[in-house]
Amino acid sequence: MSRQRIRILILTGLVSIGGTLLLQLTWLQQAADLSEREFSDRVVTAMTEVVERIQSMRGDSAVVEPVQQASSNYFVANLNDTLHPFLLEALLRESFEGAALSADFEYAIYDCFSDSILYGGRVGQAPEDNAPSPRFDRDGHYFGIRFPERRADLIMSLDRWLIASLLQLLVLGTFVYTVVIVLKQKRLSEVRDDFINNMTHEFKTPIASIESGAQLLQREDIGSDPKSRNRYLDLILSENRRMRRQVEKVMEIATLDGQSQVLQKEDFGVVSWAEAAIEAIYPSIALNGGEVLLQVDTKSWPPSLGDNPIISGDRTHLDGVLSNLLDNAVRYAGEVPPQITVALTYVDSPKPHWQVDVEDNGMGIPKMHQARIFERFHRVPTGNRHDVQGFGLGLHYVSTIVKAHGGTVSCSSEPGVGSTFSVELPALIA
């Protein structure tokens, strides 16, 4: 499936599920508002009925202010005179039952002239609440009704809506997780295909060269000519070494991934280590008409360390680190002869370490790829150049080995100017 189609499916799924969730939340809010309004209307109706019955009992025809809602769970109603609390409670119970109000409530009778509560009580299993009911700005006597568990009752009345919303959130989370997994699998599939294609090309070229060289050696006119025979034998051996190096790279990564402890540390001179790596790569650089320069900052470390300070590490793997960096500097030189500088510096703070900078004048690395160059199998596109091949394992190998030694590796690059790879390795503390 193409990337464009995957993006369309993801976008469609997110819009559909997100839109449904938004509607669900909107309906939930509307249901909560409707339930709140319905509850308030029933309470006001029931309390109005109580006030009217009290007036009827007294033969009072005075106009009484309507019942008012002071807050979401507190209602007040005016009385022209005092009222026995037992009568009020009985009337409230009867009126609330008629209005299908089963919520527990607290009630209180207030005397505003003395600014005091004449009586207060609870109906049902309403919990103890030491907080006094709020005063209401009116003259005379009035009674108030408070529902302390109104919020919990409202949530319980919306249980179906809440469950539906939670399920919708679960569906959205599952979809997002599935999308992440699909994208990872897509990336792994692309990496696998790239690896197979690169490996096929890397092995196909030396195999074809070895086969051609062997066929030429079978010819009598070449097989009897020592000079020609040696040239083609050198070709066969060179291509065989090239193929062996590629196989070793794959095996090195497999070994590092499969074992937690693969380093066999030893003490060796850090300067001689850099010199040996340059000496090994020099023939390839000279063949391409380039130069390599080693800059050793001897003033950066204490004189007590000597001319060739000791570093501890796996010499074989650390040789491979410098070899990969120098080999990349040669292979990615572009159309110009490679100009490579290897700088060795001792850094004393914050922790003593050796810094090795490999600087080249090659093609450089685009910004969008610099963050991923140390990932396994990741290769920077080289446009229409087909002479630069590999598995995308070299820099991953470098990063793995350096981290295994407790160090770090970084890259700074500018396309068309060149790249600088900086390796930091812990120094021995005297």
Secondary structure, 3 states (H helix, E strand, C coil): CCHHHHHHHHHHHHHHHHHHHHHHHHHHHHHHHHHHHHHHHHHHHHHHHHHHHHHHHHCCCCCCCCCEEEECCEEEEEECCCCCHHHHHHHHHHHHHHCCCCCCEEEEEEECCCCEEEEEEEECCCCCCCCCCCCCCCCCEEEEEECCCHHHHHHHHCHHHHHHHHHHHHHHHHHHHHHHHHHHHHHHHHHHHHHHHHHHHHHHHHHHHHHHHHHHHCCHHHHCCHHHHHHHHHHHHHHHHHHHHHHHHHHHHHHHHHCCCCCCCEEEEHHHHHHHHHHHHHHHHHHCCCEEEEEECHHHCCHHHCCCCEEEECHHHHHHHHHHHHHHHHHCCCCCCCEEEEEEEEECCCCCEEEEEEECCCCCCCHHHHCCCCCCCCCCCCCCCCCCCCCCCHHHHHHHHHHHCCCEEEEEEECCCEEEEEEEEECCCC
